[in-house]
Amino acid sequence: MFDRNNIEVHTVQVVTVSTPHMDKYNNQFDMVVDVAVLDAGKTQTYTFKDSNEVGYTGQLMITPNKECVIKELQLLKSQSQTILDNIDQHRSNVEKCNALIQEFDPAIKAKQENDARYEELKQSIESLKQMIIDSNKPNDGNA
């Protein structure tokens, strides 16, 4: 069993496999099998297309074939690498979109300007507080 969310592979014990029967699978009728597996002391039943060597349920992949797991891992790695390779482009897209949104929506631009002024005032007040604290400290005579 391969968990795509946590990138974990672990072995489960197949308890039963039903005989192929007609049932609704992905919103259409098809030949399916019900596979009950024992995983961490719990039995869970999954329904898979009879002709498939791999079954998916949510982010779980169940297969007896190690090669199928390897292919799935390679696909997931490739997808993640593509995302990593495009991070700078997406950051640039966000910056450009923000600039255009400000240009076309004066209310957003005004809010962002007010937020920036607020942050500047906050920093000035903190600086003044520190100056007051420093000026009230007793002089140790080294001045």
N, C-alpha and C positions, 0 to 999 in steps of 0.2 A: 504494500500500500504506500503510495506516494502522496504526501500532503504538500500541495503547491504553495499554500500560505506560509507554512513554517519551514519549507524546504527540508523535509524530513522523510526518510524512507524507513519503514519497518515491516517486519514480516507478520502476517496474520495467518491464522489457521482457518482453512475452509471447513465448515461444519457440514453444510449440505448444498447441493446444486440441484435445482428442480429440473424436470424434463422440459424441453422447449414447449412453449404454449403461446397462443395469440393473446396479446394484451396491448394496451395503449402505451406507446413509448414515444416521447417527444411529440405529443399531440397527434400521433398517427398509429394505426394498428400495425403491429409487427410481431415476428417471432422473438420471444424473449426467454431468458432464464432468470430465476431468482437464486441469488448466491448468498448464503448465510455464512458470515465469518465471525470468528472469535477474536476480539481485539481487546486487550487489557481486561480480560475477564468478562467482557460484555459481548453478547451475540447481536450482530446487526445484519439485517437483510437488505441487499441491494438488487435492483433489477437492471439487467443489461441486455442489449441486443444479442441474440443468439449467435450471430455470425462474427461478432467482435471478439478480439483477443484482449481488448482493453475496455474497461468500464470507467465512466466518470460519474461522480455524484458530487455536485458542488465543486470544491477545490481538491477533492480526493480522486486519485487515480488508482484503480485496482487492476492488477495484471499479474499473471504468473511468469511473464516473460521479462527477463532482465534487460534485454535490448530495447523494449518499449520504454522502460524507465530511463535508460540512457538517452534515448531520443527526446523524451520529455524534458529531461534535465538540460540537454543541449539547446532545445527550443527556449526554455525559460532563461537560460544564460544569455542567449542571443538577444532576446527581447530586453533584458535588463541592460546589456551592453549598449544596445541602440539608444535606450533612454539616457544612459550615462554620457554617451557620445554627443547627445543633443542638449545637454543642460545649459550650456552657454547660449545657444540659440534661443531656448525658451526664456531664459532670464532677459535677454535682449527684447524678445517679443513682449514680455510683461512691461518693461520700461517704456517701450514704444506705445503700447496700448494705454498705459497710464498717462503719457504725455498727450495723446490724442483725446482721451476722455476729458482731461482738464481743458483742452482747447475747445471741445464741443459742449461741455457742461460747466458753465461758470459757477454754479453752486458747489460743485465738487472742488473746483480750483480754489474758491474762497475758503472752503472748509480746510483744505490742506494748508493753505497759507496761514489761517488762524491757528491750526495745530502746530505749525512750525514756530509761530510767534509765541504761543503758549509754552512750548518747550524751551525757547530762548529765555523767556521770563523766569521760568522755573530754575534754569541753570544760574541766572543772575541772582536770584533770591538765595539760592544755596551758597553761592560765592560770597554774598553779603553776610549771610549767617556765619560763615566760616571766618570772615574778617572780624566780625564782632566778637566771636569766641576767642580768636587769637589776640585781639586787643585787650580783652579782659583777663588774660592770663597774667599772673604775677611775674614781674621782671626779675630774673635771677641775678641781676647786677652785671651782666656781661655786655651791656649795650654801650 
